[in-house]
Every structure is written in C-alpha cells, then in structure tokens.
Amino acid sequence: MIDVSSAQLREVAVHRVGNKTHEEGMRLANTVSTISESLSELLFQSYLLPLSKQKEVYDFFHESDLSLNTLSNIAGKIFADEGEFIEYTQAIAKHLYTVSTHQNISAGDLVFLLYTGINVDDVESSGLAVLKIENKDNFIEITESSDSFNLVERSGILLSKIQKGALILPNSQGVFVVDNLGQKTKYWSESFLKVSPRASSKSYAKICGSILKGISSKIEDSQEIAELNEKITEKINSSEITSIGEIKELSSQYIDSESLSEVISGVVSSTGVDISDDYEIKSQDFAKQAKPITSRVRVRAGVGLVISDSKYSVSGVSIKDNQDGFQAVVDIKARK
C-alpha cells in the first residue's frame, strides 16, 4: 500500500523530446527547474496522487537481462545519487528519443519529479514520477489595464488528466503506469518503460487472452475455431477458476505443439512474464479478455462473423465455393 500524504518534492527537471523518425531532435535542460510552493502542491495533486492510486502494479523487464532495462538502470542511479539528477534525466530523455520512431508519436515535454517521504508498506521510500506532455490546450487569460479588461490567448498544460506517466519506486517495489494517449502506439510502456504487469488474476487474464488470440489466428478451419470458442466459453461458465494450462490443453486439439509453442514464446517475449501453466485465473477476469475472441468466428480470410449476444454461439460452419465466391451456412444455437 502506498501513502504519499507526506511526500516532499525534491527535484524537478524538464526536457523536450521530438520524434526521431521525423528528425525533430531534442532540447535538453542543463539545470533543474525552480518551482513555487503552490506549483509543487498542484503537481502533487495532479500527478503524484493519481499515479499512486493506480491499481495495477508493473515490473521492469528485459528479454535477456534486467540490468539492460534502461529505465530500471538509470532510475536506480537517481535513487542512489541525487547529485547527478539532471544528467540522469538527460540520459532518460535520450532513451525516449531513441524509441520514438513510430510516425504517430508526437513531440512533447518530458517532466521528472523526484519525491522523498513516500510510504510503501510502512517503509519510507523515494519515488520518481516521469510524465510526457504531448498535447497542450488553448485557454484565455484576462488581463487588466488602467481602463479595461483584455482577453489574451494562451497555450498550456491541462492538469486534470495525465497524458503519459509513470511512478517508479526503488528496490523493485513496482512501477505505476498511466497512458491515456496509447490508442495508436504503445511505445510508452512497451518500449520506453519496458514494463510488464505484476502477476495477478487480471494480468494473467490479459496474457491468457493474448495466447488465445494467437492460437485462433493459427487455426484455419472455421469449424474448428467455432468448436474451440465454445469449449473456452463452457470452461469459463462452468468453473470459477481457469488456468493457462487448461487453455493450452483445450487448444492442443486444434493446433500442433510447435505452433502452440510459437504463440507462447511470442507472448512471453512481448510481456516479459514467465508464464506458468499452474497459475490460476478468476474466470470472470478471463471472460472479459476472451469475449472479443470467442464471440468472433472467421468464416474465411477477410470475412468474419460476430455474435454480440452471449446467449447464442456458433455450433457449425460449412462453406461451399461457387462461381461468384462462396456460400457459408452458419449454425447458431442458444446456450442453455
């Protein structure tokens, strides 16, 4: 449990980072920022407090060696030696620029807030908040002159919602992540922070959903996809607990072991989680991840069918080619 009520802001640094593919470059500050007490309170209320309330905890990972995770490495140095704070934040900004290669990544300001006095499970700790501001809002400021009031257009940061943020705690205590602009690209958590969800029913449910999606993509026969979807749904509805091992066992009837291993390896590589067959998942958590997959049946490449009402399921698909294309007969049954 995290308590930030006694947190004190010690250091602030801001750098500007562009898109590497667009050759926008960087502008790195050489000194830390100076802020007022009132601004410090605003930063606490708008950034640190919301980050600390994130329910899901993440951990740094790397495919080969955790010591090669850039954020984990540099954040550790910041916690150990605050004297080099500006140099270390510059290094993190350079790392962000290196991974900002997707064409949809926007330039923005990278803000670092170093706090002390954070309480983690009754132990005092430090915390590093890293935030990227990609979008700015227009607002109007009213200024007063000797005989009138004037409206002046300004541009600034809206504090009511974090765009991209992370609260990093030392000594593997966890990372808390916010990404409200990740619809087009997930570089913030996957490439920049390189974090994976800490093992929990919900995090494993997401992993299980990724595995199921990968398995479905490798099954070509529409009838077999329909059968697998129904068996997965029956498993979810008949038991409060589901395991990854059970999902793999059901899937093995429709996919060969080599293809199944390929799917698992791909998910392990992308998440950094050591997937255990015995880890138990609440079926209600898995149901949320499985529904977008089990409610969809691929009739043929480029042609799919979605069952939006969970009371029904596809029990069979038969396809007959004709001179204009093909004819598909889909059998739908009502679930008991």
C-alpha positions as CSV (number, residue, x, y, z in Angstrom):
1,M,0.0,0.0,0.0
2,I,1.3,3.4,-1.0
3,D,0.8,6.6,1.1
4,V,2.0,9.8,-0.5
5,S,0.5,12.2,2.1
6,S,3.9,13.1,3.5
7,A,5.8,13.2,0.1
8,Q,8.1,16.0,-0.5
9,L,9.2,17.2,-4.0
10,R,13.0,17.4,-4.1
11,E,14.0,17.9,-7.7
12,V,12.2,18.9,-11.0
13,A,13.6,18.6,-14.5
14,V,12.0,19.2,-17.9
15,H,13.3,18.3,-21.3
16,R,11.8,18.5,-24.8
17,V,11.8,15.3,-26.9
18,G,10.8,15.0,-30.5
19,N,10.1,12.2,-33.0
20,K,13.3,10.5,-34.1
21,T,11.8,9.4,-37.4
22,H,10.8,13.0,-38.2
23,E,14.3,14.2,-37.1
24,E,12.7,16.6,-34.6
25,G,15.6,16.4,-32.2
26,M,15.7,17.1,-28.5
27,R,16.2,20.2,-26.3
28,L,17.8,19.1,-23.0
29,A,17.9,21.3,-19.9
30,N,21.3,21.7,-18.2
31,T,19.9,22.7,-14.8
32,V,17.0,21.7,-12.7
33,S,13.7,23.7,-12.7
34,T,12.7,26.0,-9.9
35,I,9.1,25.9,-8.8
36,S,6.9,27.7,-6.2
37,E,5.3,26.0,-3.2
38,S,1.9,26.5,-4.8
39,L,3.0,24.8,-8.1
40,S,4.5,22.0,-6.0
41,E,1.1,21.4,-4.5
42,L,-0.5,21.4,-7.9
43,L,2.0,18.8,-9.2
44,F,1.3,16.7,-6.1
45,Q,-2.5,16.8,-6.6
46,S,-2.5,16.4,-10.4
47,Y,0.4,14.0,-10.9
48,L,1.8,12.1,-7.9
49,L,-1.5,11.4,-6.2
50,P,-3.3,10.0,-9.3
51,L,-0.2,7.9,-10.2
52,S,-0.1,6.4,-6.7
53,K,-3.7,5.3,-6.9
54,Q,-3.2,3.1,-9.9
55,K,-4.4,-0.4,-9.0
56,E,-2.2,-2.4,-11.4
57,V,1.4,-2.7,-10.5
58,Y,4.1,-3.3,-13.1
59,D,7.7,-4.5,-13.0
60,F,10.6,-3.7,-15.3
61,F,11.7,-6.5,-17.5
62,H,14.1,-7.2,-20.4
63,E,14.2,-10.2,-22.7
64,S,17.7,-11.2,-21.8
65,D,18.9,-9.4,-18.7
66,L,17.0,-6.9,-16.4
67,S,20.2,-4.9,-16.0
68,L,19.8,-3.9,-19.6
69,N,16.5,-2.2,-19.0
70,T,17.4,1.4,-19.5
71,L,14.8,3.0,-17.2
72,S,15.4,0.5,-14.4
73,N,19.1,1.1,-14.6
74,I,19.0,4.9,-14.6
75,A,16.2,5.2,-12.1
76,G,18.3,3.1,-9.7
77,K,21.2,5.5,-10.1
78,I,18.9,8.5,-9.4
79,F,17.7,7.0,-6.2
80,A,21.3,6.3,-5.2
81,D,22.8,9.6,-6.2
82,E,20.6,12.6,-6.4
83,G,23.6,14.8,-7.1
84,E,23.6,13.7,-10.8
85,F,19.8,14.2,-11.2
86,I,19.9,16.4,-14.3
87,E,22.5,14.2,-16.1
88,Y,20.5,11.1,-15.4
89,T,17.2,12.7,-16.6
90,Q,19.0,13.8,-19.8
91,A,20.0,10.1,-20.3
92,I,16.4,9.0,-20.0
93,A,15.3,11.7,-22.4
94,K,17.8,10.4,-24.9
95,H,16.4,6.9,-24.4
96,L,12.9,8.2,-25.1
97,Y,14.1,9.8,-28.3
98,T,15.7,6.6,-29.4
99,V,12.4,4.7,-29.1
100,S,10.3,7.5,-30.5
101,T,10.4,6.0,-34.1
102,H,6.7,5.4,-34.8
103,Q,5.3,8.0,-37.1
104,N,2.3,8.7,-34.8
105,I,4.4,9.6,-31.8
106,S,4.1,13.3,-31.0
107,A,6.8,15.6,-29.7
108,G,6.4,16.7,-26.1
109,D,7.8,17.8,-22.8
110,L,9.3,15.2,-20.6
111,V,8.8,16.1,-16.9
112,F,10.7,14.5,-14.0
113,L,9.6,14.8,-10.4
114,L,11.7,13.3,-7.6
115,Y,9.9,12.8,-4.3
116,T,11.0,11.6,-0.9
117,G,8.8,10.7,2.1
118,I,6.6,8.2,0.2
119,N,5.4,5.4,2.5
120,V,5.3,1.9,0.9
121,D,4.0,-0.8,3.2
122,D,5.1,1.2,6.3
123,V,8.6,1.8,4.9
124,E,9.7,5.3,3.8
125,S,10.8,5.4,0.2
126,S,11.6,7.7,-2.7
127,G,9.7,7.9,-5.9
128,L,10.4,9.2,-9.4
129,A,7.4,10.4,-11.5
130,V,8.1,10.6,-15.2
131,L,5.5,12.3,-17.4
132,K,5.3,13.2,-21.0
133,I,3.1,16.1,-22.1
134,E,2.2,15.6,-25.8
135,N,-0.9,17.8,-26.1
136,K,-1.4,21.4,-24.9
137,D,-4.7,23.2,-24.6
138,N,-5.7,26.7,-25.6
139,F,-7.1,28.9,-22.8
140,I,-7.9,32.6,-22.4
141,E,-6.3,34.8,-19.7
142,I,-8.0,38.0,-18.7
143,T,-5.6,40.9,-18.1
144,E,-6.4,44.2,-16.6
145,S,-5.3,47.6,-17.9
146,S,-6.0,51.1,-16.5
147,D,-9.4,51.4,-18.1
148,S,-10.4,47.9,-19.4
149,F,-10.0,44.2,-19.3
150,N,-8.3,42.3,-22.2
151,L,-8.6,38.7,-23.4
152,V,-5.3,37.1,-24.2
153,E,-5.0,33.7,-25.8
154,R,-2.5,31.3,-24.1
155,S,-1.4,27.7,-24.6
156,G,-0.7,25.4,-21.7
157,I,-0.9,22.1,-19.9
158,L,-4.3,20.8,-18.6
159,L,-3.6,19.4,-15.2
160,S,-6.9,17.5,-14.9
161,K,-5.7,14.4,-16.8
162,I,-2.3,12.7,-17.0
163,Q,-1.4,12.0,-20.7
164,K,1.5,9.6,-20.2
165,G,3.0,9.0,-16.8
166,A,4.9,6.5,-14.6
167,L,5.7,6.5,-10.9
168,I,8.9,4.4,-10.3
169,L,9.6,3.1,-6.9
170,P,13.1,1.8,-5.9
171,N,14.2,-1.7,-5.0
172,S,11.7,-3.5,-7.2
173,Q,8.8,-2.1,-5.3
174,G,6.9,-1.5,-8.6
175,V,6.0,0.9,-11.3
176,F,2.6,2.5,-11.7
177,V,1.7,3.5,-15.3
178,V,-0.8,5.8,-17.0
179,D,-1.2,6.1,-20.7
180,N,-4.2,7.9,-21.9
181,L,-2.8,8.5,-25.4
182,G,-1.8,4.9,-26.3
183,Q,-4.5,4.1,-28.8
184,K,-2.2,4.4,-31.8
185,T,1.1,3.3,-30.3
186,K,2.0,1.6,-27.1
187,Y,5.6,2.7,-27.1
188,W,5.3,4.3,-23.6
189,S,5.0,1.1,-21.6
190,E,6.4,-1.4,-24.1
191,S,9.5,0.3,-25.5
192,F,10.3,3.3,-23.2
193,L,9.5,1.9,-19.8
194,K,9.6,-1.7,-20.8
195,V,7.3,-3.0,-18.0
196,S,5.0,-5.9,-17.6
197,P,2.1,-6.4,-15.2
198,R,2.9,-8.0,-11.9
199,A,1.4,-11.4,-11.6
200,S,-2.3,-11.2,-10.6
201,S,-5.5,-12.8,-11.9
202,K,-6.2,-9.7,-14.1
203,S,-2.7,-9.6,-15.5
204,Y,-2.6,-13.3,-16.3
205,A,-6.1,-13.0,-17.8
206,K,-4.7,-10.5,-20.3
207,I,-1.8,-12.8,-21.1
208,C,-4.2,-15.7,-21.5
209,G,-6.3,-13.5,-23.9
210,S,-3.2,-12.8,-25.9
211,I,-2.4,-16.5,-26.1
212,L,-6.0,-17.4,-27.2
213,K,-5.8,-14.7,-29.8
214,G,-2.6,-16.1,-31.2
215,I,-3.9,-19.6,-31.2
216,S,-7.1,-18.6,-33.1
217,S,-5.0,-16.8,-35.7
218,K,-3.2,-20.0,-36.5
219,I,-6.4,-22.2,-36.9
220,E,-7.6,-22.1,-40.5
221,D,-10.7,-24.2,-40.3
222,S,-13.8,-22.2,-39.4
223,Q,-15.5,-25.2,-37.8
224,E,-12.6,-25.8,-35.5
225,I,-12.4,-22.1,-34.4
226,A,-16.1,-22.3,-33.6
227,E,-15.6,-25.5,-31.6
228,L,-12.7,-24.0,-29.6
229,N,-14.6,-20.9,-28.9
230,E,-17.5,-22.9,-27.5
231,K,-15.2,-25.1,-25.3
232,I,-13.4,-22.0,-23.9
233,T,-16.8,-20.4,-23.1
234,E,-18.0,-23.6,-21.5
235,K,-14.9,-23.7,-19.4
236,I,-15.3,-20.1,-18.2
237,N,-19.0,-20.7,-17.4
238,S,-18.5,-24.0,-15.6
239,S,-15.7,-23.0,-13.2
240,E,-14.7,-20.1,-11.1
241,I,-11.0,-20.7,-11.8
242,T,-9.2,-21.2,-15.2
243,S,-5.6,-21.9,-15.7
244,I,-3.3,-21.3,-18.7
245,G,-2.5,-25.0,-18.7
246,E,-6.2,-25.8,-19.2
247,I,-6.5,-23.3,-22.1
248,K,-3.4,-24.8,-23.7
249,E,-4.9,-28.3,-23.3
250,L,-8.1,-27.3,-24.9
251,S,-6.3,-25.6,-27.8
252,S,-3.9,-28.6,-28.4
253,Q,-6.8,-30.4,-30.0
254,Y,-6.8,-27.8,-32.8
255,I,-3.2,-26.6,-33.1
256,D,0.1,-28.6,-33.2
257,S,2.6,-28.3,-30.4
258,E,5.1,-26.4,-32.5
259,S,2.6,-23.7,-33.4
260,L,1.4,-23.5,-29.8
261,S,5.0,-23.1,-28.5
262,E,5.5,-20.3,-31.1
263,V,2.4,-18.5,-29.7
264,I,3.6,-18.9,-26.1
265,S,7.1,-17.7,-26.9
266,G,5.8,-14.6,-28.7
267,V,3.6,-13.7,-25.7
268,V,6.5,-14.3,-23.2
269,S,8.8,-12.1,-25.3
270,S,6.3,-9.2,-25.5
271,T,5.2,-9.3,-21.9
272,G,8.4,-10.4,-20.1
273,V,6.3,-12.7,-17.9
274,D,7.4,-16.2,-17.1
275,I,4.1,-18.0,-18.0
276,S,3.2,-20.7,-15.5
277,D,0.6,-23.4,-16.6
278,D,-0.5,-23.7,-13.0
279,Y,-1.2,-20.1,-12.3
280,E,-5.0,-19.8,-11.6
281,I,-7.1,-17.0,-13.1
282,K,-10.5,-15.9,-12.0
283,S,-12.9,-17.0,-14.8
284,Q,-14.7,-13.6,-14.6
285,D,-11.4,-11.9,-15.3
286,F,-10.6,-14.2,-18.2
287,A,-14.1,-13.8,-19.6
288,K,-13.5,-10.1,-20.3
289,Q,-10.4,-10.9,-22.3
290,A,-11.8,-13.9,-24.1
291,K,-15.1,-12.4,-25.2
292,P,-13.8,-10.3,-28.1
293,I,-12.2,-13.5,-29.4
294,T,-14.8,-16.2,-28.6
295,S,-17.6,-14.0,-30.0
296,R,-15.9,-13.8,-33.4
297,V,-15.7,-16.6,-35.9
298,R,-13.5,-16.3,-39.0
299,V,-15.5,-17.7,-42.0
300,R,-12.7,-17.1,-44.4
301,A,-9.7,-14.8,-44.7
302,G,-11.2,-11.3,-44.6
303,V,-14.7,-12.5,-43.7
304,G,-15.8,-12.8,-40.1
305,L,-18.9,-13.2,-38.0
306,V,-19.5,-11.6,-34.6
307,I,-22.1,-12.9,-32.1
308,S,-23.0,-9.9,-30.0
309,D,-25.5,-11.7,-27.7
310,S,-23.8,-14.2,-25.4
311,K,-27.0,-16.3,-25.3
312,Y,-26.0,-17.7,-28.7
313,S,-23.0,-19.4,-30.1
314,V,-21.8,-20.8,-33.4
315,S,-22.1,-24.6,-33.5
316,G,-21.0,-25.1,-37.0
317,V,-19.8,-23.5,-40.3
318,S,-20.0,-25.1,-43.7
319,I,-18.6,-23.4,-46.8
320,K,-19.3,-24.1,-50.4
321,D,-17.5,-22.4,-53.3
322,N,-19.4,-21.1,-56.2
323,Q,-18.6,-19.1,-59.4
324,D,-19.2,-15.8,-57.7
325,G,-17.3,-16.5,-54.5
326,F,-18.6,-18.9,-51.8
327,Q,-21.7,-19.7,-49.7
328,A,-21.4,-20.0,-46.0
329,V,-24.0,-21.8,-43.8
330,V,-23.6,-20.9,-40.1
331,D,-25.4,-22.9,-37.5
332,I,-26.2,-20.9,-34.4
333,K,-27.5,-22.4,-31.2
334,A,-28.9,-21.0,-28.0
335,R,-26.8,-21.6,-24.9
336,K,-28.6,-23.4,-22.0
